[in-house]
Amino acid sequence: MAKKKSTCVPHLRESWTLQPAATLGSSVRAKGILMELRAKLPLAVRKDLDIAGVVLTLSVPEDDENDFKAASAKISKLLETMDSLPVLPREIEDILTISTTERRRWLEDGRLPSGGIRTVRLRGRAKRITFHVFEPKVVEELLNSGVIDEWREHDIAAKAENRRRAAHQAKLTRSLKKAKLARPAKRNSAELSGWEEFDRDGLLR
């Protein structure tokens, strides 16, 4: 059987390496930058931009030279500001190696400062979601300071203390309940033998 003759369309290519200041060492962040860049490109060339590791590559058929030049120039310009792109929740979790529960807890108690709020529409749905984003500089400082381990130790100690207090409170509640059940019922003065004489002698005054 004769093999099909393959047709290879020549492409125009350009690559850019994302800097550590932009990715903060996160592959999730790198992917987020790709999605941000694609969203700002014309629809016709969005899928022509891809990423492998930290290297972005634009590959466009040779006969689309005008589209290639326009997209290339736009990408180069946008990359100048990528290090200030707000950090998304899933990105900060990957950068700081924290869980969703930790992110939410630290955001709520103020240890993790919010960099603002973003609202987006889910693809193919009418529903919108709102979430906090974070300043890259703040995230970088947290990453380099080692404070995350301190926060975890504090949370472990606080959790142990809360359990101790809860156990003590439960024990106290049980003791009071037992004491109440064991306490003899009050007897009416009329039921007490010799009460009138006792009261007359003034022993209770």
C-alpha positions, 0 to 999 in steps of 0.5 A: 500500500502506497504511503500518503504523502505528508504535507508540511506547512512552513511556520513562522516561530518565535519564543520567549522565556518567562522570567522567575519574577513572573512565574515565581517558580510555579508551573501553574502560574506559567500556565496562567500567564499563557491563558492571560496572553491568549485572552488578549490576542486575536481569536485567530491566533490564540491557539497558536501560542503555547507553552512548554515549561517556561518557554512560550512559543508562537507558531503561525503558518508562513502565509499568515505573516501579518498576523504573526508580526502583530501577535508577536509584537503584542506578546512582547509588549504584554510580557513586560508587565507579567511580573505584576499580574495578580496571583490567582488562588490556585497559583498562590497555593502552588507557589507557597505549597499551601492547601485551599483550607490554609489559604482561606483561613489565612485570608480570613484572619488577615495574615494573607493580605488580599490584593483585590477581587476579581469576578469572571464568568465560567466558560459556557455558563451564565454563572459568575464567580468572585474570588480574591487575588494577590499581589505578586510582590507580597507573595514573593516576600511570603515565599522568601521569608519562611513565615508559612512554617511559622503560621502552620506551627501557630495553627497547630498550637491554637488547634491543640489549645482549642481542643484542650479548652473544649475537653475541659468545658465538656468535663465541667458540663458533665460534672455539673450535670452529675451534681445536679442529678445527685442533689437531693430534692428540697424539702418544704419546711412543713415537711421537716420534723421539729422545724417550728422549734428550730426556727423559733430558737433563732438558729437560722438568724 
